[in-house]
Amino acid sequence: MSGKSLDEISEKDVGELHSAMTKGRGGRQIDKESMVSDLHRIAQTNEGMRDGTMPLGDMTKEEAAALQSEEAQMSGAGETSAGGVAAKAQSMADKKES
């Protein structure tokens, strides 16, 4: 996953990270409220965007804002990427509600 932007992360990437972290912890599972869970949600959104199954037209401004918040937290710099998943979701929500 190193070097990938948040909108490029796949569920396969997250699975590999989860496996490595579990192995590094001696087989103990990772808490549900961990960075891996956040990355998993982002990866699901990314893959939904790529395969067209994510209904962004149904996304509310509140849901898009939550996605932007998660993306900003995961970036480490408190920023979202222009043209990324969160930005696209916000744009669709804005168009829907205007």
Wavefront OBJ file of the C-alpha trace (Angstrom):
o trace
v 0.000 0.000 0.000
v 2.959 2.275 0.370
v 2.857 5.180 -2.015
v -0.822 4.797 -2.878
v -3.252 7.643 -2.469
v -6.392 6.906 -0.455
v -8.536 6.709 -3.578
v -6.298 3.910 -4.928
v -6.528 1.600 -1.899
v -8.262 -1.705 -2.628
v -9.790 -4.317 -0.362
v -6.900 -6.614 -1.336
v -4.452 -4.007 0.005
v -6.374 -3.769 3.272
v -6.525 -7.557 3.550
v -2.759 -7.782 3.186
v -2.274 -5.083 5.819
v -4.732 -6.805 8.175
v -2.951 -10.127 7.735
v 0.482 -8.597 8.371
v -0.736 -6.748 11.462
v -2.426 -9.856 12.879
v 0.710 -11.908 12.247
v 2.836 -9.202 13.891
v 0.579 -9.345 16.953
v 1.126 -13.081 17.353
v -2.240 -13.961 15.829
v -4.305 -11.649 18.048
v -7.090 -9.945 16.121
v -7.107 -6.203 15.549
v -9.717 -4.051 17.292
v -12.787 -3.236 15.209
v -12.232 0.492 15.784
v -8.771 0.556 14.232
v -7.071 2.170 11.287
v -7.664 -1.058 9.352
v -11.442 -0.651 9.753
v -11.239 2.905 8.436
v -9.131 1.774 5.491
v -11.584 -1.039 4.804
v -14.468 1.444 4.505
v -12.402 3.617 2.168
v -11.435 0.582 0.061
v -15.078 -0.505 -0.199
v -16.012 2.969 -1.371
v -13.148 3.011 -3.879
v -14.135 -0.347 -5.329
v -17.774 0.687 -5.481
v -16.718 3.753 -7.448
v -14.587 1.673 -9.828
v -17.189 -0.995 -10.565
v -20.150 1.395 -10.578
v -21.986 -0.263 -7.693
v -21.738 2.661 -5.296
v -24.857 4.783 -5.672
v -23.264 8.186 -5.175
v -26.468 9.775 -6.403
v -28.108 8.535 -3.200
v -25.403 9.937 -0.921
v -26.431 12.749 1.406
v -24.257 15.729 2.266
v -23.851 14.300 5.765
v -22.615 10.940 4.436
v -20.229 12.673 2.050
v -18.916 14.848 4.882
v -18.292 11.751 7.011
v -16.389 10.170 4.126
v -14.303 13.343 3.734
v -13.558 13.321 7.449
v -12.380 9.704 7.328
v -10.223 10.408 4.286
v -8.671 13.474 5.951
v -7.878 11.498 9.115
v -6.328 8.680 7.116
v -4.158 11.031 5.049
v -2.122 11.926 8.113
v -2.060 15.535 6.923
v -5.727 16.264 7.625
v -6.456 16.729 3.928
v -8.522 15.054 1.231
v -7.289 14.545 -2.305
v -8.741 16.694 -5.069
v -10.668 14.420 -7.399
v -10.624 11.601 -4.846
v -13.527 9.482 -3.681
v -14.611 11.885 -0.944
v -14.511 14.880 -3.281
v -16.594 13.025 -5.867
v -19.097 11.982 -3.216
v -19.421 15.553 -1.956
v -19.904 16.865 -5.480
v -22.668 14.350 -6.168
v -24.390 15.124 -2.863
v -24.203 18.857 -3.567
v -25.771 18.376 -7.014
v -28.497 16.139 -5.591
v -29.505 18.580 -2.869
v -29.404 21.744 -4.976
l 1 2 3 4 5 6 7 8 9 10 11 12 13 14 15 16 17 18 19 20 21 22 23 24 25 26 27 28 29 30 31 32 33 34 35 36 37 38 39 40 41 42 43 44 45 46 47 48 49 50 51 52 53 54 55 56 57 58 59 60 61 62 63 64 65 66 67 68 69 70 71 72 73 74 75 76 77 78 79 80 81 82 83 84 85 86 87 88 89 90 91 92 93 94 95 96 97 98
